[in-house]
Amino acid sequence: MSPAAPRLIEACPIEDRLAIQDLLIAYAHAVDSLHDIDGILAVFVEDAVFDLSGIGFPALEGHAAIGGFFRDTFAAMAAHAHYLSNFAITAYEGDRASIRAYVTGMGRYAAGGGITVHGRYYFDVVRTAAGWKAVRYTMDFLIPPEGAVPVEG
């Protein structure tokens, strides 16, 4: 049996590719700040879906819910560091695109201890008057964190 033919997508201009990658980088920088909720929300359209159900958190919708999630997260954390690599545009149709990136995320809890996560980010984005913005964000684990309870699918 021969492998499936690769799915062809419209070529993504380098300017769009870089702008979309920069959106993910802006997200990681804002998350690592432990305070820049406005910077995080600037990455997303107002009614974005922020779905971390793939790693055991509930799916959220909209800026208010996303902002609340990060207020709670920041209150519990003492430090964050997220490193992104292996960027790949997985769909592109002019004003809509999807991108996948690998992430290694590390955190130290305010109460002590820490966590290291190896996973993938998936962002669906649209071109807006203010530039590229995420309409949907999901994540999965490449390697589940040590001691993590597997998420049932």
Backbone as JSON, one array per atom type, in Angstrom:
{
  "sequence": "MSPAAPRLIEACPIEDRLAIQDLLIAYAHAVDSLHDIDGILAVFVEDAVFDLSGIGFPALEGHAAIGGFFRDTFAAMAAHAHYLSNFAITAYEGDRASIRAYVTGMGRYAAGGGITVHGRYYFDVVRTAAGWKAVRYTMDFLIPPEGAVPVEG",
  "N": [[0.86, -1.17, 0.0], [0.67, 2.16, -0.9], [1.93, 5.27, 0.47], [-0.26, 7.93, 1.56], [-1.01, 10.64, -0.6], [0.59, 13.8, -0.24], [-1.15, 16.54, 1.22], [-1.99, 19.32, -0.63], [-1.43, 22.75, -0.11], [-2.28, 26.18, -0.5], [0.4, 28.28, -1.39], [2.09, 30.0, 1.16], [2.86, 33.31, 1.5], [6.06, 34.64, 2.39], [6.04, 36.92, 4.02], [3.56, 36.73, 5.32], [3.9, 34.26, 6.59], [5.99, 34.85, 8.41], [4.75, 36.88, 9.93], [2.66, 35.44, 11.1], [4.09, 33.53, 12.58], [5.34, 35.36, 14.31], [3.13, 36.12, 15.79], [2.65, 33.87, 17.43], [5.03, 33.92, 18.86], [4.75, 36.36, 20.19], [2.64, 35.67, 21.85], [3.88, 33.69, 23.51], [5.86, 35.29, 24.75], [4.25, 37.11, 26.17], [2.88, 35.37, 27.91], [5.07, 34.41, 29.38], [5.74, 36.66, 30.8], [4.27, 36.78, 33.1], [2.36, 38.67, 33.76], [1.26, 40.13, 31.66], [-1.56, 40.3, 30.57], [-3.07, 41.81, 28.77], [-1.36, 41.74, 26.55], [-1.5, 39.03, 25.91], [-4.24, 38.79, 25.26], [-4.27, 40.42, 23.03], [-3.37, 38.81, 21.03], [-5.49, 37.32, 20.24], [-8.73, 37.16, 18.57], [-11.77, 38.76, 19.64], [-13.81, 36.84, 20.24], [-12.46, 34.42, 20.41], [-11.64, 30.9, 20.54], [-10.19, 29.15, 23.08], [-8.74, 26.42, 23.66], [-7.76, 24.11, 25.76], [-8.36, 21.5, 26.27], [-7.13, 19.24, 25.37], [-4.97, 18.93, 27.01], [-6.02, 18.64, 29.47], [-7.42, 20.84, 30.57], [-10.32, 23.02, 30.73], [-12.15, 24.01, 27.77], [-12.27, 27.36, 26.63], [-14.02, 30.41, 25.83], [-13.68, 33.52, 24.33], [-12.42, 36.81, 25.26], [-12.84, 37.56, 27.99], [-13.01, 35.12, 29.42], [-10.54, 33.94, 28.73], [-8.75, 35.85, 29.74], [-9.37, 35.61, 32.49], [-8.51, 32.98, 32.98], [-5.73, 33.33, 32.7], [-5.21, 35.23, 34.72], [-5.64, 33.66, 37.0], [-3.72, 31.65, 36.52], [-1.3, 33.14, 36.52], [-1.29, 34.03, 39.17], [-0.68, 31.71, 40.49], [1.88, 31.05, 39.71], [5.48, 31.4, 39.78], [7.45, 31.71, 37.9], [7.92, 31.51, 34.35], [8.89, 29.95, 31.27], [8.88, 29.69, 27.86], [9.69, 27.98, 24.95], [9.74, 28.05, 21.5], [9.6, 26.13, 18.47], [10.12, 24.47, 15.26], [8.16, 25.52, 13.47], [5.31, 25.33, 11.39], [3.34, 26.04, 8.68], [0.21, 24.86, 8.25], [-2.09, 25.14, 6.87], [-3.31, 27.43, 4.45], [-5.08, 30.1, 3.17], [-5.09, 32.71, 1.96], [-6.51, 34.93, 3.66], [-6.83, 33.41, 5.88], [-5.36, 31.0, 8.0], [-3.48, 28.2, 9.29], [-1.28, 27.16, 11.84], [1.32, 25.19, 13.2], [3.38, 24.59, 16.0], [6.2, 23.46, 17.84], [6.54, 23.3, 21.38], [8.4, 23.88, 24.27], [7.74, 24.19, 27.51], [8.35, 25.64, 30.6], [7.82, 25.9, 34.09], [7.73, 27.42, 37.32], [6.15, 26.92, 40.32], [4.49, 29.17, 42.53], [4.1, 28.17, 45.06], [6.12, 26.39, 45.29], [8.11, 23.81, 43.68], [7.85, 22.55, 40.28], [7.17, 22.41, 36.7], [7.64, 20.84, 33.55], [6.84, 21.0, 30.19], [6.39, 19.36, 27.13], [5.24, 19.9, 24.04], [2.81, 20.61, 21.44], [1.7, 23.53, 19.85], [-1.28, 24.64, 18.3], [-2.57, 26.9, 16.16], [-5.28, 28.55, 14.71], [-5.68, 31.12, 12.49], [-6.66, 34.46, 11.47], [-6.58, 37.11, 9.09], [-6.79, 40.4, 10.11], [-7.84, 43.87, 10.38], [-6.02, 44.79, 12.17], [-3.87, 43.15, 11.82], [-2.63, 39.72, 11.84], [-4.6, 37.49, 13.76], [-5.48, 35.17, 16.33], [-8.08, 32.79, 16.07], [-8.66, 30.38, 17.08], [-7.13, 28.25, 19.42], [-5.27, 25.47, 20.32], [-3.68, 22.77, 22.12], [-1.41, 20.04, 22.44], [0.26, 17.27, 24.08], [3.57, 16.22, 23.43], [5.23, 14.71, 24.98], [3.95, 13.58, 27.86], [3.76, 15.45, 30.93], [5.77, 14.54, 33.73], [4.24, 12.47, 36.07], [1.73, 13.25, 35.32], [-1.76, 12.82, 34.88], [-3.19, 10.81, 32.45], [-5.09, 12.26, 29.79], [-8.33, 11.52, 28.93], [-9.64, 10.78, 25.75]],
  "CA": [[0.0, 0.0, 0.0], [1.5, 3.36, -0.98], [1.51, 6.32, 1.42], [-1.22, 8.92, 1.04], [-0.39, 11.8, -1.24], [0.56, 14.96, 0.66], [-2.21, 17.52, 0.97], [-1.44, 20.57, -1.14], [-2.04, 23.98, 0.38], [-1.84, 27.38, -1.2], [1.68, 28.77, -0.87], [2.0, 31.1, 2.1], [3.94, 34.28, 1.3], [6.99, 34.71, 3.51], [5.62, 37.98, 4.93], [2.49, 36.19, 6.15], [4.49, 33.22, 7.44], [6.71, 35.5, 9.51], [3.79, 37.58, 10.78], [1.93, 34.43, 11.87], [5.06, 33.04, 13.57], [5.5, 36.42, 15.3], [1.96, 36.08, 16.67], [2.91, 32.83, 18.43], [6.13, 34.41, 19.7], [4.16, 37.38, 21.06], [1.87, 34.92, 22.86], [4.82, 33.09, 24.47], [6.48, 36.36, 25.54], [3.26, 37.64, 27.12], [2.67, 34.34, 28.94], [6.25, 34.35, 30.22], [5.84, 37.87, 31.61], [3.47, 36.55, 34.31], [1.48, 39.78, 34.07], [0.8, 40.84, 30.45], [-2.82, 39.75, 30.06], [-3.43, 42.56, 27.57], [-0.54, 41.21, 25.47], [-2.06, 37.74, 25.54], [-5.52, 39.01, 24.59], [-4.01, 41.05, 21.73], [-3.09, 37.74, 20.08], [-6.75, 36.65, 19.91], [-9.95, 37.91, 18.28], [-12.6, 38.89, 20.84], [-14.57, 35.63, 20.53], [-11.59, 33.27, 20.15], [-11.74, 29.67, 21.31], [-8.92, 28.83, 23.74], [-9.14, 25.06, 24.01], [-6.69, 23.29, 26.31], [-8.93, 20.22, 26.71], [-6.16, 18.21, 25.01], [-4.01, 18.76, 28.11], [-6.72, 18.51, 30.73], [-8.09, 22.05, 31.03], [-11.55, 23.23, 29.96], [-12.15, 24.94, 26.63], [-12.79, 28.68, 26.98], [-14.34, 31.24, 24.67], [-13.72, 34.96, 24.5], [-11.38, 37.51, 26.03], [-13.08, 37.55, 29.45], [-12.65, 33.79, 29.95], [-9.1, 33.76, 28.54], [-8.11, 36.72, 30.73], [-9.56, 35.0, 33.81], [-7.61, 31.83, 33.05], [-4.35, 33.78, 32.92], [-5.11, 35.83, 36.05], [-5.49, 32.54, 37.93], [-2.43, 31.01, 36.25], [-0.22, 34.02, 36.97], [-1.29, 34.06, 40.63], [-0.12, 30.45, 40.99], [3.22, 30.79, 39.18], [6.59, 32.3, 40.13], [8.27, 31.9, 36.7], [7.57, 30.76, 33.13], [9.75, 30.09, 30.09], [8.36, 28.91, 26.74], [10.57, 28.0, 23.77], [9.0, 27.58, 20.33], [10.4, 25.69, 17.33], [9.44, 23.62, 14.27], [6.97, 26.19, 12.95], [4.84, 24.81, 10.11], [2.03, 26.48, 8.2], [-0.47, 23.63, 7.86], [-3.17, 25.54, 5.96], [-3.23, 28.84, 4.11], [-6.05, 30.5, 2.15], [-5.13, 34.16, 1.82], [-6.79, 35.64, 4.91], [-7.0, 32.41, 6.93], [-4.23, 30.07, 8.01], [-3.26, 27.39, 10.5], [0.14, 26.95, 12.1], [1.69, 24.28, 14.3], [4.74, 24.81, 16.5], [6.57, 22.71, 19.03], [6.78, 24.15, 22.54], [8.89, 23.39, 25.55], [7.33, 25.18, 28.5], [8.78, 25.34, 31.97], [7.27, 26.81, 35.07], [7.94, 27.23, 38.76], [4.96, 27.3, 41.07], [4.73, 30.07, 43.67], [4.1, 27.35, 46.27], [7.25, 25.45, 45.22], [8.03, 22.79, 42.65], [7.75, 23.06, 38.92], [6.67, 21.54, 35.65], [8.16, 21.02, 32.19], [5.89, 20.48, 29.22], [6.84, 19.25, 25.74], [4.01, 19.73, 23.29], [2.61, 21.34, 20.19], [0.66, 24.55, 19.75], [-2.02, 24.72, 17.04], [-3.3, 28.16, 16.07], [-6.0, 28.94, 13.5], [-5.58, 32.58, 12.5], [-7.28, 35.23, 10.39], [-6.04, 38.45, 8.87], [-7.72, 41.45, 10.53], [-7.31, 45.21, 10.15], [-4.91, 44.96, 13.12], [-2.89, 42.11, 11.57], [-3.07, 38.34, 12.08], [-5.12, 37.22, 15.1], [-5.92, 33.78, 16.51], [-9.5, 32.52, 16.29], [-8.71, 29.12, 17.83], [-5.84, 27.77, 19.91], [-5.28, 24.21, 21.04], [-2.36, 22.25, 22.43], [-1.32, 18.66, 22.91], [1.57, 16.89, 24.61], [4.42, 15.24, 22.77], [5.63, 13.89, 26.12], [3.17, 14.05, 29.02], [4.56, 15.81, 32.08], [5.95, 13.48, 34.72], [3.2, 12.43, 37.09], [0.45, 13.73, 34.79], [-2.8, 11.84, 34.65], [-3.56, 10.86, 31.03], [-6.39, 12.85, 29.44], [-9.15, 10.62, 28.12], [-10.1, 11.46, 24.53]],
  "C": [[0.9, 1.23, 0.0], [1.01, 4.41, 0.01], [0.56, 7.3, 0.75], [-0.46, 10.08, 0.44], [-0.46, 12.98, -0.29], [-0.55, 15.92, 0.24], [-1.57, 18.82, 0.52], [-2.18, 21.74, -0.53], [-1.5, 25.13, -0.45], [-0.55, 27.87, -0.56], [1.47, 29.99, 0.01], [3.15, 32.06, 1.85], [4.78, 34.43, 2.56], [6.58, 35.8, 4.52], [4.51, 37.5, 5.86], [3.03, 35.12, 7.1], [5.18, 33.85, 8.66], [5.76, 36.22, 10.46], [3.01, 36.59, 11.66], [2.86, 33.83, 12.94], [5.25, 34.08, 14.68], [4.32, 36.47, 16.26], [2.15, 35.05, 17.78], [4.01, 33.27, 19.39], [5.62, 35.47, 20.67], [3.36, 36.72, 22.18], [2.81, 34.37, 23.93], [5.47, 34.16, 25.34], [5.5, 36.91, 26.58], [2.99, 36.65, 28.24], [3.85, 34.31, 29.9], [6.43, 35.57, 31.12], [5.21, 37.69, 33.0], [2.62, 37.76, 34.72], [0.79, 40.39, 32.85], [-0.46, 40.21, 29.85], [-3.27, 40.5, 28.81], [-2.64, 42.07, 26.36], [-1.05, 39.86, 24.99], [-3.35, 37.95, 24.75], [-5.35, 39.65, 23.22], [-3.73, 40.02, 20.64], [-4.39, 37.17, 19.5], [-7.85, 37.62, 19.48], [-10.83, 37.85, 19.53], [-13.31, 37.59, 21.22], [-13.77, 34.35, 20.29], [-11.92, 32.09, 21.05], [-10.33, 29.32, 21.78], [-9.14, 27.47, 24.37], [-7.94, 24.23, 24.45], [-7.23, 21.95, 26.82], [-7.99, 19.07, 26.37], [-5.09, 17.99, 26.07], [-4.7, 18.84, 29.48], [-7.37, 19.74, 31.32], [-9.36, 22.25, 30.22], [-11.31, 24.16, 28.77], [-12.82, 26.24, 27.08], [-13.12, 29.44, 25.71], [-14.38, 32.7, 25.07], [-12.67, 35.52, 25.44], [-11.6, 37.43, 27.54], [-12.64, 36.22, 30.05], [-11.15, 33.55, 29.84], [-8.34, 34.6, 29.57], [-8.22, 36.15, 32.13], [-8.65, 33.8, 34.01], [-6.19, 32.28, 33.38], [-4.19, 34.53, 34.24], [-4.88, 34.74, 37.1], [-4.12, 31.86, 37.77], [-1.29, 31.85, 36.8], [-0.14, 34.08, 38.49], [-0.63, 32.82, 41.22], [1.34, 30.22, 40.6], [4.24, 31.83, 39.64], [7.46, 32.59, 38.91], [7.75, 31.01, 35.58], [8.68, 30.95, 32.11], [9.21, 29.14, 29.02], [9.28, 29.1, 25.54], [9.84, 27.34, 22.61], [9.97, 27.2, 19.21], [9.51, 24.94, 16.35], [8.13, 24.23, 13.78], [6.6, 25.59, 11.6], [3.46, 25.39, 9.81], [1.35, 25.22, 7.67], [-1.68, 23.88, 6.97], [-3.0, 27.02, 5.69], [-4.2, 29.11, 2.97], [-6.19, 32.01, 2.12], [-5.3, 34.9, 3.13], [-7.05, 34.72, 6.08], [-5.82, 31.46, 6.85], [-4.25, 29.26, 9.29], [-1.76, 27.16, 10.61], [0.28, 25.99, 13.28], [3.11, 24.63, 14.7], [4.98, 23.92, 17.7], [6.85, 23.71, 20.15], [7.39, 23.32, 23.66], [8.58, 24.49, 26.54], [7.76, 24.72, 29.88], [8.18, 26.35, 32.91], [7.67, 26.42, 36.47], [6.7, 27.76, 39.46], [5.35, 28.22, 42.22], [4.83, 29.28, 44.97], [5.27, 26.37, 46.32], [7.02, 24.38, 44.18], [7.88, 23.4, 41.27], [7.23, 22.01, 37.97], [7.41, 21.86, 34.36], [7.22, 20.3, 31.25], [6.54, 20.47, 27.85], [5.59, 18.96, 24.91], [4.01, 20.48, 21.98], [1.48, 22.34, 20.37], [0.03, 24.43, 18.37], [-2.83, 26.01, 17.07], [-3.99, 28.24, 14.71], [-6.1, 30.45, 13.56], [-6.3, 33.19, 11.31], [-6.58, 36.58, 10.3], [-7.12, 39.46, 9.25], [-7.1, 42.8, 10.16], [-6.1, 45.49, 11.05], [-3.82, 43.91, 12.92], [-3.48, 40.73, 11.85], [-3.48, 38.18, 13.54], [-5.59, 35.76, 15.16], [-7.42, 33.72, 16.76], [-9.68, 31.24, 17.1], [-7.29, 28.72, 18.19], [-6.06, 26.47, 20.65], [-3.84, 23.78, 21.29], [-2.47, 20.77, 22.74], [0.09, 18.41, 23.43], [2.28, 15.98, 23.63], [4.9, 14.22, 23.8], [4.83, 14.4, 27.31], [4.1, 14.41, 30.17], [4.66, 14.65, 33.07], [4.88, 13.59, 35.78], [1.84, 12.89, 36.6], [-0.51, 12.55, 34.62], [-3.19, 11.93, 33.18], [-4.95, 11.43, 30.83], [-7.12, 11.87, 28.55], [-9.7, 11.38, 26.93], [-11.44, 11.09, 24.1]]
}
